[in-house]
Amino acid sequence: MLTLSGALFFAFTTAPEKTSPVGACAAPANVVVTSNSGGSISFDWDKCEGDCTEFKTWYVSQGQARESSSGSGSTVSFSNLAAGTYDFYFTTLCGGQTSAAIIIEENIVN
């Protein structure tokens, strides 16, 4: 039996990639900003493989979810955005399931 007196133990881990809870299908891969200017932003990502049917994207600003877009392509643009920090969410829909969300935080400058 081990007895310790007055000792503090700490365990440290690195922060995980910013995602939502894991879903049943693969999240979009390699999401990148292709343009960010004048209150507009565009993203691109790898097309999914397997039984995915579409992507869903939206953003959150000041705690409010805004504008949703879905489709089978691998690009999306948002326009008429006020200056500020936004979280952009990207999910894949496949087989009736939704993937974990990839979350990209970007600062919009007008």
N, C-alpha and C positions, 0 to 999 in steps of 0.2 A: 504494500500500500504506500503510495506517495503522498506526502503531506507538504504543502507549501504554505508559507505564512507571509503575508504582506507583499505578494508578487502580483503584478499586473501583466496580463498577456494580451497582445494585439495581433490581429490577423488582417493583412492588407491585400486587396486585390485591385487589379486595374479596372477602370470603369468600362462596362461593356458598350458596344456600339449602340447608339440611341435607336431603339426599335420598340414596337408595341409587342404584346404577347404573341407567341408563336402560333401560327395557323397550320393548316394541313397541306398547303402548297407553297412552293418556293416564292419568296419575295422578289420584286424586281431587282436585277443585278446591275451594278455599275451606273447608278444614277448620277448624272453630271449636269451642271449648269452650262448651257450653251450660249446664253445671252442674258445680261442683266443691266438694263439701262432705261432711263426715261419712264420709270414706273411699270415696266414690263419685264417679265422673266420667262425664260424657256428652259426646258429640261429634255434630256435624252437618256435612254437606258437600253440595255440589251433586250431583244425580244425573248420571250420565255419559250421554253421547250416543254413538251408533254401536253397535258390536257387543259392548259390555261385557256380561257376564253376571252378575257379582257382585263384591262387595268383600270383602277380607280384612283384618282388623284384629288386632293383638296388641300386647303391651307388653313392655318389658324393664326389669327392676329388679335392681340389683346384679349386672349382667352375665348374668342368666338370663332367657331368653324365657319368657313366661307366657301363659296363657289366650289362645286364638285364637277369633275369631268370624268367620263369613262369612255372606253373605246378599245379597239384591238391594236392600235398603233403603239409606237414606242417613243412618242414625243408629246409634249404638252406645253402650252404657253398660257400665262396669266397676264392680263393687262389692266390698266387703270388702277394700279396699286399705289396707295399713299406711302410716303417714306416711312420706314420703320423696319422692325425685325419680324420675320414671318417663319413659321414652321410649315414646311410643305411635306405632305404625306403621300406615299405611293404604295399601293397594294396590288396584288394579282388575284383574280378570281378564277378558280378552277374546280371542276367537279363539284360545284355547289358549296365550296369552301372558300374562305378568304385568307390570304397569306398574312404573315406579320407585316407591319408597315415599316417601310424605310422612311426615316424622318430626316429631312435636310433643313437646317436653319440657315436663312440667308437675310442679309440686310438690303433692303430696297432703297435706292437713292434716286430722287427725282432731279 
